[in-house]
């Protein structure tokens, strides 16, 4: 797991290093040396540097990069959005050192910068973004916005130091525009915001250098497919299907049968010992044709929009035998949906059966303004997993989607406190929040833009169900927190393997199925 830090934590690490005897300017020198190593290694033909400096300590990094580049014989120009003499502290020391070394510096002007750029070879030019550091948040000032626009229009490589200007270090939110970097070199500590939300569209390749400083306790952790190499997923030679549990999928209203079917097949491909599906009668044949290993029961309505009680009792008898229930894929929002939702919730709560709640299960609970404490005791809900995307999260929290996206960390934590469940807030860099409020949040580092297609969430729900069942029934026990971690990493890595094979555009949720068995074998294929 990779430790990630909030912006205020990074400031504390900086200050602790300075109090230990390392000067702020010495840290800038280290950061600049790390940046020069990246430039030399990644762009060995680079001869020209355009360095864009703002008004804070990040600008000090830029001036020191310029000084070191000039010492190596490179053609360098600093474009300043703050006069060097107006800088303070270590940034001013760095600017003075650059001036003494003969580094040319002038105020940023679009026409002058454009002239400098076109009179050099673009393929041998690297633009260095040191406009704003971890203190930057919100919309850019007009002068900074013009500089960012210029950087993004230049057809040259861009190296952002610490983070691209315009990206919030703590949340990953971009309010309007930000530098689109080819590489972002993060220093001192990895910033949590660079791995989620809008940030991945701007950071390019993420590199890191701790500058010889050790960090503190992280606020979040990055998790990837390496966590799948665990004996908890490996089957013993004498295994039987009961060791992997029975997953029941409930969903698939009229017009939405595919969602429930994908969740069911995902659970089967993820190693569930038995998979059942309660859905509309019209979808029974399709499910059996697609995946005959899934046991299917159909439930319909009588007149008056009530579910047929005899058929319901027969089908809902599956609840008694389930190890885990996945409730919501394609559930819809009809009277059939609502009746089925509460019938399953009531039975699951009485029998202490863990739930995975997704899609319309969450939408219906939001519409009903549900008090989650009435659904089941706290300890029981701590073993449930909810998997909202930002729109579903907004409905649950009674706000707009933009409010969720502005601070995904705060949103995930608030959702966890409201529901009492393990929360997977989906999106680029899916976030996991846990019932233990002292536990750091996790960010899934797997996945790709090809996953932006219908059905991916249904597949994730099925994987969650299978792993939650394994944790409950398998030889090696683990809780909903670990099941959620394993599920998001398997889901993202399966999508990465599928994209490597097929490409991202046109990637289907069902393309992930062929990769799940190998990924979920505990490293033993």
Phi, psi and omega in degrees: 000141185258122180289134180234150189229148173282164185300318181293329177293322179296319178299319179296320178297318176303310184294322178297322178295318180293319178294336179281353176118356177273124180286156177300322180292326177297322176296321177297321178297319178296317179298318180295320178297320177297320179294319180295325176297319178296315181300314183292321182284318186272330180230069185298342179267003182295131178236343186233136176236130169252115184250121183255117186245139178261222188241359183250197181295333177299327177297323178301321175301318182296315179296322180289324174300315180299318180298314181293324180293320178297322180295338178268004177088014180277154176273114189234142172223125174266131173248114188257135172262000174218132180302134182306323181289347178269356178287163181234157171059223185294330178297320179292321177301316180295319179296320179294320178296321178295318180297317179296333179275000178086021179287123178288136182219137176210157179300144180293130173218130187301316183293317180295317179297321179296318179298316179299318184294314185287343178270004173242168177276120184300323183290347178250014183247138174237131177264131183250121180262105171231041182286308182227148178250214186290346179279348182287133175203155180081185182293146181286147171295155184305319181292321177291323178298321178295320179294318178297317179299319179297313180302317183290335180277341180287135178269070180214166180288146182234128174246118176264134180262122182077308175194154177293136177304130181105345177265130178283123184296330184272333186238338185082004183280143175241118181264080177107283183214160180203160176295134174263103185267153170276322177222138170244123177260106178270134185238160179073299179210148179287129183274128186299327183293341183285353187248006184209172176065224181285335192307316184302339178283350186239338188282335190064214178286132180264122174243161184217141173220123183279356179058024178078019181246136177268144182268180179259213179279124185288153175273340180208167179225140173272131179239146181218189189294349178297335180289348179284347179275076183222143180292345178297336181265346183281137179271137175286161185296335182260020184296148170231170189297334178295336179292340181253001171081171181243116180258127176252125176260135178232117180166192177088060174289175180305126180090351183234026184296328183299324181299312180295321180295320179294319177299319180295314181292325177298319178298318180295315180291340180268006170102009176300139181293320178221141177231130175238159180222129169254124186206187173292147180303327183296341184261358185297310183298317180299319181294315180294326178290318182287316185212087185295348178290342181273130175273128189238136173236134178260141176232133178236174179262149167270181173297146182089011174065019177262143177290137178304117188294321181293314180295321180296317182297322179293313182291317182289350171299339176297332179302321182298333184262354185281143171275326181213147177240129173258113189242118174137328184300116180066020184295330180079185183228027180275179175296325174303314181298312184294318179298316181292320179305306185286330176296317181288317180302317182296314181292320180296319180296319181295328185257006179054049179262123180299148182238149164246118183251126185217164167051238188288342171298318178290320180296318180293319178295325176293317180298327181275000182050052189292136168273108188296335180293340178278348184281322182190160177299158183305314183297328180287315180292338177294345176256013173262154176238130173245141189231063182282147163273172185304325178294316178294322177298319180296320179295319180295325183268355180067040180222184178271154181302325181299327180292326175294315184289335180295327179210085184295329180295311179296321180296315180296318179294319179295321177297319179296317180293326179288318187267331185079005185259171165288129185249130168248104176271106188287164180135181176299120187071062181304138182256143176239126177241142191240158180300331175284107186293343179272350181284137176295150175285156178250146175239126178282125182265002179266167176109168184205167183298342177297344181283356178280068179209158184299138175099345181298321179293325178294321177296317178301319179300317178296320178296315178303316180299316181296318183284327175295321178293319179297317180297331181276324189251343186286173180296317177262112184279143171210159188266185183295329179299312181290324177299318180295318178300310181299321184294312183294325180288321177295317179300310181294319180291323176298321178293323177294319178294320179295319180294323178296329181275321190246340188098159183281317182289128182087005178294132180254153179302322182288347176293343181284338190302320186293341183263344185295317182302317180293319181293329186257031176256013178072023182088359181245095185272000000 
